[in-house]
Amino acid sequence: MSMDAPPPLPRRPAVEHTPQPTTTVVLDPDASADALDALRSETARDIVSALGDSPATASDLAERVETSLQNACHHLQCLQAAGLVTDAGCWYSAKGTEMTVYGLTSRRLELRLGAEA
């Protein structure tokens, strides 16, 4: 194989991800506050902000927000569990390992007080 030949798989194919317009979080004593808990960390908020620019892998996000890969993965897991971040696709490392691409679930987070009508 020649040195100029393209890799057999595209490493970073286009990600077809369109966030929903709004995610609503209801602040109610009987409701879970997962979204607010997930966003209490500055690192988590930085990750959400970085994902607002474009979908990215955990390692890309760790680099963008200047944190460790382990810390970025922890916050991504919390943000995913809270419904704020979603799996937006798959890219491949230089060694061919699949890497999850994360994207925002929605562009806007709406807080409501009390039970939903």
C-alpha positions as CSV (number, residue, x, y, z in Angstrom):
1,M,0.0,0.0,0.0
2,S,1.4,3.4,-1.0
3,M,2.1,6.1,1.7
4,D,-0.3,8.4,-0.1
5,A,-3.3,6.0,-0.1
6,P,-6.2,7.2,2.0
7,P,-7.1,5.1,5.1
8,P,-9.5,2.2,4.5
9,L,-12.2,3.8,6.7
10,P,-13.0,7.5,7.0
11,R,-11.7,8.4,10.5
12,R,-14.2,11.2,11.0
13,P,-17.2,10.8,8.8
14,A,-19.9,13.6,8.9
15,V,-22.1,13.3,11.9
16,E,-25.8,13.7,11.1
17,H,-27.0,15.1,14.5
18,T,-29.7,17.8,15.0
19,P,-30.5,18.6,18.6
20,Q,-34.1,19.0,19.7
21,P,-35.2,22.7,20.2
22,T,-35.8,22.4,24.0
23,T,-35.3,20.1,27.0
24,T,-37.6,21.0,29.9
25,V,-36.5,20.4,33.5
26,V,-39.3,20.6,36.1
27,L,-38.3,21.7,39.5
28,D,-40.6,19.8,41.8
29,P,-40.0,18.1,45.1
30,D,-41.2,14.8,43.7
31,A,-39.1,15.1,40.4
32,S,-35.5,14.2,39.9
33,A,-33.0,17.0,39.6
34,D,-30.5,15.0,37.5
35,A,-30.0,17.8,34.9
36,L,-29.2,20.4,37.5
37,D,-27.0,18.0,39.4
38,A,-25.1,17.2,36.2
39,L,-24.6,20.9,35.4
40,R,-23.4,22.0,38.9
41,S,-19.7,21.4,37.8
42,E,-17.9,24.1,35.8
43,T,-16.3,21.3,33.8
44,A,-19.7,19.9,32.8
45,R,-20.9,23.3,31.8
46,D,-17.7,23.8,29.7
47,I,-18.4,20.4,28.0
48,V,-22.0,21.4,27.2
49,S,-20.7,24.8,25.8
50,A,-18.1,23.0,23.7
51,L,-20.7,20.6,22.3
52,G,-22.8,23.7,21.4
53,D,-20.1,24.4,18.8
54,S,-20.1,20.9,17.3
55,P,-20.3,17.2,18.3
56,A,-17.1,15.7,19.6
57,T,-15.5,12.6,21.2
58,A,-14.6,12.4,24.8
59,S,-10.9,12.9,24.1
60,D,-11.6,16.0,21.9
61,L,-13.8,17.5,24.7
62,A,-11.1,16.8,27.3
63,E,-8.6,18.7,25.2
64,R,-11.1,21.6,24.5
65,V,-12.0,22.1,28.2
66,E,-8.5,21.3,29.5
67,T,-9.3,18.3,31.7
68,S,-8.4,14.7,31.9
69,L,-10.0,12.1,29.7
70,Q,-11.3,10.3,32.8
71,N,-12.9,13.5,34.1
72,A,-14.5,14.3,30.7
73,C,-15.9,10.7,30.5
74,H,-17.3,11.1,34.1
75,H,-19.1,14.3,33.2
76,L,-20.3,13.0,29.8
77,Q,-21.8,9.9,31.6
78,C,-23.6,12.2,34.1
79,L,-24.8,14.6,31.3
80,Q,-26.0,11.6,29.3
81,A,-27.9,10.1,32.3
82,A,-29.6,13.5,32.8
83,G,-30.7,13.6,29.1
84,L,-28.6,16.6,28.2
85,V,-26.1,14.8,26.0
86,T,-26.6,12.0,23.5
87,D,-24.6,9.5,21.3
88,A,-24.4,11.4,18.0
89,G,-22.4,8.9,16.0
90,C,-19.1,7.1,15.7
91,W,-15.6,8.1,14.6
92,Y,-12.4,6.0,14.4
93,S,-9.0,6.5,16.0
94,A,-5.8,6.2,13.9
95,K,-5.7,2.6,15.1
96,G,-9.2,1.9,14.0
97,T,-10.9,1.9,17.4
98,E,-14.5,3.1,17.5
99,M,-15.0,6.3,19.4
100,T,-18.4,7.6,20.5
101,V,-19.2,11.1,19.2
102,Y,-21.4,13.1,21.6
103,G,-23.8,15.9,20.8
104,L,-26.3,18.0,22.7
105,T,-29.8,16.6,23.2
106,S,-31.2,20.0,22.7
107,R,-30.2,23.6,22.0
108,R,-32.1,25.1,25.0
109,L,-32.7,24.0,28.6
110,E,-35.9,25.3,30.1
111,L,-36.6,25.2,33.8
112,R,-40.1,25.1,35.1
113,L,-41.2,25.5,38.7
114,G,-43.8,23.1,40.1
115,A,-45.4,20.0,38.6
116,E,-46.0,20.0,34.8
117,A,-49.5,20.7,33.7
